[in-house]
Amino acid sequence: MASPEHSNRLRAGRVSEAGRIYFVTTVTWNRTPLFRDVRHARTASRLCHRTATWRDARCLAWVLMPDHWHGLIELGDEDLHRAVGRFKAAVSRAIKRETRRESPVWQRTFHDRALRYDDDIKAAARYLVANPLRAGLVSQIGQYPYWNAVWL
């Protein structure tokens, strides 16, 4: 679990810029492989696709791993903390409703990196969705069900 001091350091200097694309990583509570459970993985995946989850932001690409989630988020007028927080809260509520889980679903913080305007966004998306390959979960990305990108 991240200490409050560590959480504050992650937020310090965080700037949200409308129209900017961010590579976001958020981790499950205590790195629990919660999304090995198909029910939880499907629940989180459905919420990635809902427009209401992101409101003014757009989730361009995402992959759900057993103990974390990566996404490429394009911001609208809302700040990144609020957009990611809404996604995490929606997943938490749904999983807790399904299972009566008492402990948190996610760590409190998340990691983000703003993509530069000259970064190749599709290359970043390919890197993101290839995470299951690098982790050895599958031998071909098409075998892994919990990812998507707007370019498909």
N, C-alpha and C positions, 0 to 999 in steps of 0.2 A: 504494500500500500504506500502511496506517495505521502510524504509528510506534508503538513500545511506549508512549511517553509519552501519545500520543493514545488508545491502547487503555485505558490505566489511567484516564484522565479519563472515558472512556465508562462504565467500570465503577464509578467512584467515586460513591457515593451511590445506586447501583442497589438498589432494594428490591423484593423479590418478595413479593406478598401473596396468600395462598390465596383463590380465588374471584374475584380481580380479572382483568379482561380487558386485554390489552396489544396495542397495534398495533406489530408488529415488522417491521423491514426488515433484510435481510441481502444483501450484495452479493457478486458473484463476484470471484474473484481478479483484480486489476488491471482490473476492469470488463470482462472478456472476455465477449462475447455467447455464452456456452457453450450457452444454452438455445434458440438458433436451430436447433440440431441437434435434430431431432424425437426421436431416441432418448433424448437426455439429458433433454429436456422431459418425455417420457412417464415416464421413470424417476423423476424428481423428483415428478411428479404422483401417481404410484402411492404413493409414500412419504408424501405429504401425507394420504392416505386411510387409511393403516394405523393401527389403534389402538395397536399396539406401538411405533410411532414416538413417540407422545405420552404413552403410559402414563397417568399420572394427570391430565395436562393435556388440553385439547380444542382442536383447531384448528377455529374456528367459520367462518372464511372465509380464502381465500388466492388469490393470483394470482402466477403465475410469469412474469416478464418476461425478455427475452433476457439481461440481465446482473444481475438481482436478483430477490428474492422478498419479497412482503409477506404477512403473516398476522395474523389476529386470534386470539390465543391466550388461552384461559381457563385459569388455573392451578388445579391441585389443591394437594396438599401440597408438591410439588416446586418448587424455585425456577426462575425464568425462564431463567437462564443454562444450567441443566442440560437443560431441555426443548428449548430452541432448539439447544443443542449436540448433543443426540442426533439431531435432525432433520438438521442440517448434516452430522454424521458419517455418518449412513445414506446420504444422497445422495452424499457424497464416496466412500464405499466402493463403492457400486453403479456410479458412473460410472468410477471407476478400474478396477474389475473388467471393465467393458465395453470400455474403451479402452486400458488400460495407461498412463493419464495419470500423469505424474510430478509436475507442479506442483499446488499446492492447488486445490480447487474454489472455496472461499469465502475472503473476507477473514476475519481472526481475530475481528473484533468484529461487533456488530450494533447497530442503533439501536432503541430501544423508547420507547413512550409509554403510560403507564397511562391507560386511559379512566376518567373520573370516573363515579361511580354514576349521575349524572343524564344522561350522554351517551346519545345515541340509537345503540345498537349496530348496528341495521340500516342506519342512515345511514352509519356508519363502514364497514360492509361494502360498501355500494353505492359509496362513494368508492374503496375498495380495488380492487374488481373492475372499476371503470371506468378503471383505469390504462392499459390498452391503447388505449382510445379517446383519452384525453388525449395519449398518446404517438404517435398517428397510425398505429398498427399495424393497426387495423380501423375500419370505419365504424359497426359495431354490435357490442355486446358478445357477442352470440350467435355471431359469426364467430370469436371467439378461443377456442381449446380449453383453455387451461391456467389454469383458475380454478374455484372452487366455493365454496359457502356452505351451511351446515347448514339454512338456511331453504328450500331448493329441494326 
